[in-house]
Amino acid sequence: MAKRYEHTLSLAKAISARRRERGLTFEQLGFLSDVNAAQAFRICRGEFKTLNPSVLKICNALEIEPETDGMARQRFGDTAIEAMLSAEVLTAWDRTVAGAKLIKRVLRALHGEA
C-alpha cells in the first residue's frame, strides 16, 4: 500500500508542477481536460488511489505519461491501462454513431482486420 501511495504522490507532484509551469488555474485545467475544477484540485493534491478516467484526462491534457511518472502496470494492473485507453477513445469520439463506427474501423485497421 505504501508503494502505491508513493507513486500516486509522485504523479500528483508531476501534474501539479506541469499545471503551474503552464500557468493554468484549476478551472482552466478542468476545462482543458473535461474534468470538474474541484476534481482537478483534488487530483493535483494527490487525492486519488487509482489511475481513474479523471486522472488520465488531466494527464492527457498536460501531456504527462503516467508510466514515466512511476505508475507502472505492475502497480495498478490492467484496469489502469484499460481506463487510459477508454479515456483516449472517449476523447476522440464525437458522440455520434458514425464517429463510433469510424473509431472501430481505425482500431480494426491497426490490427490488420478488414
C-alpha positions in Angstrom: 0.0 0.0 0.0 2.8 2.4 0.8 4.4 1.9 -2.7 1.1 2.7 -4.4 0.8 5.9 -2.3 4.3 7.0 -3.2 3.6 6.6 -6.9 0.3 8.4 -6.6 2.1 11.2 -4.8 4.8 11.2 -7.5 2.2 11.6 -10.3 0.3 14.2 -8.3 3.5 16.2 -8.0 4.2 15.9 -11.7 0.6 17.0 -12.5 0.8 20.0 -10.1 4.2 21.1 -11.4 3.1 20.9 -15.0 -0.1 22.9 -14.2 2.0 25.6 -12.6 4.6 25.5 -15.3 1.8 26.2 -17.9 0.3 28.9 -15.7 -3.1 27.1 -15.5 -5.7 27.7 -12.9 -7.7 24.7 -11.6 -10.7 26.0 -13.6 -8.6 26.1 -16.8 -7.1 22.7 -16.2 -10.6 21.4 -15.7 -11.8 22.9 -18.9 -8.9 21.6 -20.9 -9.3 18.1 -19.5 -13.1 18.0 -19.3 -12.9 17.4 -15.5 -14.6 19.4 -12.8 -12.3 22.1 -11.4 -12.8 20.7 -7.8 -11.8 17.3 -9.0 -8.7 18.8 -10.8 -7.8 20.4 -7.5 -8.1 17.1 -5.6 -6.0 15.3 -8.2 -3.3 17.9 -8.0 -3.2 17.3 -4.3 -2.8 13.6 -4.8 -6.3 12.7 -3.5 -6.7 9.7 -5.8 -5.9 6.0 -5.4 -6.0 4.7 -8.9 -5.5 5.9 -12.5 -9.2 6.7 -12.9 -10.5 8.4 -16.1 -10.3 11.9 -14.5 -6.6 11.4 -13.6 -6.0 10.2 -17.1 -7.8 13.1 -18.7 -5.7 15.5 -16.8 -2.5 13.6 -17.7 -3.5 13.7 -21.3 -4.3 17.5 -21.2 -0.9 18.2 -19.6 0.9 15.7 -21.8 2.1 13.6 -18.9 2.6 9.8 -19.3 1.7 8.1 -16.1 4.0 5.2 -16.9 7.0 7.5 -16.9 6.0 9.0 -13.6 6.3 5.8 -11.6 2.8 4.2 -12.1 3.8 1.1 -13.9 1.3 -1.6 -14.9 2.5 -4.0 -12.2 1.5 -1.5 -9.5 -2.0 -0.7 -10.8 -2.8 -3.7 -13.1 -4.5 -3.9 -16.4 -7.5 -1.9 -15.2 -5.4 1.3 -15.3 -4.3 0.6 -18.8 -7.9 -0.1 -19.8 -9.0 3.1 -18.2 -6.3 5.0 -20.0 -7.3 3.5 -23.4 -11.0 4.1 -22.7 -10.3 7.8 -21.8 -8.4 8.2 -25.1 -11.1 6.6 -27.2 -13.8 8.7 -25.5 -11.8 11.9 -26.0 -11.5 11.1 -29.7 -15.2 10.2 -30.1 -17.6 12.9 -31.3 -20.5 11.1 -29.6 -22.1 10.1 -32.9 -22.8 6.6 -34.3 -20.8 7.5 -37.4 -17.9 8.5 -35.1 -18.1 5.3 -33.1 -18.0 3.3 -36.4 -15.0 5.3 -37.6 -13.1 4.6 -34.4 -14.0 0.9 -34.6 -12.7 0.8 -38.2 -9.4 2.5 -37.3 -8.8 0.2 -34.4 -9.5 -2.9 -36.6 -7.2 -1.5 -39.3 -4.4 -1.2 -36.7 -4.9 -5.0 -36.0 -4.9 -5.8 -39.7 -8.6 -6.7 -39.7 -10.9 -5.6 -42.5 
